[in-house]
């Protein structure tokens, strides 16, 4: 199967697997919540071009079949396919989803062969922690994605470096976009020192901060969001798709953007697109949202299919392949500890590297292996509270107290 056909298969969605799998390598690509619309983008297959092209060069007799599926449908689809012995050989998903699937017995842990252990040893330990579920790994890390800022260079020659400058831009007539979701909201918490109490809520753990201090910091953050939301030139969008389209169409001049949307934006804005780190605030640097994407292994592979799946996964963390990901896509970060992001080659890569540093410095979330259920439950409550405060339904202190009551152990 040629690479062009592979790309078409990936974009067409969930085509049924054949009744006889043979030695085809079936790869399930799980789209992230609120990013399903990117499946319709012709640029989306570009991220796989280096890996699939090299794998087919090394294994010309191994057909690779890609299928794309929404995260909310993964469990049901895996149960259905596995009931017929037709489950995928590899699953590309974000780390919390892999943790959930391993917990429910829907995938196999990462193999512990000497060859795979050699590849695991190349992965930065801070990524392995996020998929270490008990004594096993739920997935092999492949790449990291983060939140940045994107802007229209014709309207904003110099991007805002602080949240005060962002507010000033809105007051001067430039349109600012935000969204009530992790991609568009979480980064603001650290700029108001609300990240530590919010992380404590997410983890279900105590902190050294007194409860009154935690409440005050969260309330101050919510009050700032409320003040920004009531400005006439600030638009609160439903998510990344609405923000991206607003920037492309000229309705918005500045947005927080998820790195996986950069190819989509770049193809439609060309030189109008500016990319920069997110602005800092009086509480310090922002706390960008980060997603770790990993390879999980299916349950129904033949010995030969498992061998091929391991080969593809190992190839994806090879130092040269990791560097190609970064340079050719300009939207992801490496997980191989021996690969440095070449920041001098691109302003976009420099912004990506800064966002990664900010996440590592400001968030202890990268030291915990969450399941997707836990993240979804807490994130939904956070979004609800933030939205109600920004709309004036609840006061910032009421919102802070409500969030403080949501602390539950991570699992």
Secondary structure, 3 states (H helix, E strand, C coil): CCHHHHHHHHHCCCCCCCCCCCCCEEEEEEECCCCHHHHHCHHHHHHHHHHHHHHHHHCCCCCEEEEEEEHHHHHHHHHHHHHCCCCCCEEEEEHHHHHHHHHCCCCECCCCCHHHHHHHCCECHHHHHHHEECCEECCEEEEEEEEEEEEECCCCCCCCCEHHHHHHHHHCCCCEEEECCHHHHHHHCHHHCCHHHHHHHHHCCCCCCCHHHHHHHHHHHHHHHHHHHCCCCEEEECCHHHHHHHHHHCCCCEEEEEHHHHHHHHHHHHHHEEEECCCEECCECCCCCEEEEEEEECCCCCHHHHHHHHHHHHHHCCHHHHHHHHHHHCCCEECECCCCCCHHHCHHHHHHHHHHHHHHHHCHHHHCCCCHHHHHHHHHHHHHHHHHHHCCCCCHHHHHHHHHCCCCCCC
